[in-house]
Amino acid sequence: MGYAERAIYRRPRWFRRQTNRVVAWLAGVGLTPANTVRLEVRGRKTGRVRAFAVTTAALRGEHYLVSLAGESDWVRNLRAADGNAVIKHGHRRGVHTEEIPAQQRAQVLSAFLEKRALSKSPSSAARDYFGVQPNPPLEELERIAERYPVFKIVPAC
């Protein structure tokens, strides 16, 4: 069974979608922590630009987008757009992204858990998003990494 066949899509409830719209706007104008950005990507069905609030992780000087909701709309749109998108946090920049294989995601997930994500502490993020205890070992994150798509951000030329 391939990755796409095991993927889980967790559509957010109405209130979460409305909150995401507000946070995406706030991130776009730079009023969120630096690791919460507005991701703009063409919709895979409509072709219209869609905006999402997304949390980034930094690891060894590289930056990554982490999908806390698994196979979310922004993940599927980003794949359909061949990894091309715009990130806004006060200013707009075109980026290209490359999806990271599941076996290489654990360290990025660990880096994500080291930073506060808007209102979530690292320990509550570990529990609420990933279902693991605070400060999980890499082996634990390797076990769950397949469920959480990660994309490396590459500045567009």
Backbone hydrogen bonds, N-H to C=O, Kabsch-Sander energy under -0.5 kcal/mol:
donor,donor_aa,acceptor,acceptor_aa,energy
6,R,2,G,-1.2
6,R,3,Y,-0.8
7,A,3,Y,-0.9
10,R,8,I,-0.6
10,R,69,A,-0.9
11,R,9,Y,-0.7
17,R,13,R,-2.3
18,Q,14,W,-2.3
19,T,15,F,-2.5
20,N,16,R,-2.6
21,R,17,R,-1.9
22,V,18,Q,-1.9
23,V,19,T,-2.8
24,A,20,N,-2.8
25,W,21,R,-1.9
26,L,22,V,-2.6
27,A,23,V,-3.1
28,G,24,A,-2.2
29,V,25,W,-1.6
30,G,27,A,-1.2
31,L,26,L,-3.0
36,T,33,P,-2.4
37,V,35,N,-0.6
37,V,54,V,-2.9
38,R,88,K,-2.7
39,L,37,V,-0.6
39,L,52,F,-3.2
40,E,38,R,-0.5
40,E,86,V,-3.2
41,V,39,L,-0.5
41,V,50,R,-2.3
43,G,48,R,-2.8
47,G,43,G,-1.1
50,R,41,V,-2.9
52,F,39,L,-2.1
54,V,37,V,-2.8
54,V,52,F,-0.6
55,T,66,V,-0.5
56,T,35,N,-3.2
57,A,64,Y,-2.1
59,L,62,E,-2.5
62,E,59,L,-2.0
64,Y,57,A,-2.6
65,L,151,F,-3.0
66,V,55,T,-1.8
67,S,149,P,-2.6
68,L,66,V,-1.0
70,G,67,S,-1.1
71,E,8,I,-2.7
72,S,70,G,-2.4
76,R,72,S,-2.2
77,N,73,D,-2.8
78,L,74,W,-2.4
79,R,75,V,-2.3
80,A,76,R,-2.0
81,A,77,N,-1.8
82,D,79,R,-1.5
83,G,78,L,-2.9
84,N,81,A,-1.8
85,A,95,V,-2.3
86,V,40,E,-2.4
87,I,93,R,-2.7
88,K,38,R,-2.5
89,H,91,H,-1.7
90,G,28,G,-1.6
93,R,87,I,-2.1
95,V,85,A,-2.9
96,H,154,V,-3.5
97,T,83,G,-1.8
98,E,152,K,-1.9
100,I,150,V,-3.0
104,Q,101,P,-2.2
105,R,102,A,-1.6
109,L,105,R,-2.6
110,S,106,A,-2.4
111,A,107,Q,-2.2
112,F,108,V,-2.5
113,L,109,L,-1.9
114,E,110,S,-0.6
114,E,111,A,-0.9
115,K,112,F,-1.3
117,A,120,K,-1.6
118,L,116,R,-0.8
119,S,117,A,-0.7
120,K,117,A,-2.6
125,A,121,S,-2.6
126,A,122,P,-2.2
127,R,123,S,-1.8
128,D,124,S,-3.5
129,Y,125,A,-2.3
130,F,125,A,-1.1
130,F,126,A,-0.6
131,G,126,A,-0.5
131,G,127,R,-0.8
132,V,126,A,-2.3
140,E,137,P,-0.9
141,L,137,P,-1.5
142,E,138,L,-2.7
143,R,139,E,-1.5
144,I,140,E,-1.0
145,A,141,L,-1.4
147,R,144,I,-2.0
148,Y,145,A,-1.6
151,F,65,L,-2.3
152,K,98,E,-3.1
153,I,63,H,-3.1
154,V,96,H,-3.5
154,V,152,K,-0.5
156,A,94,G,-2.0
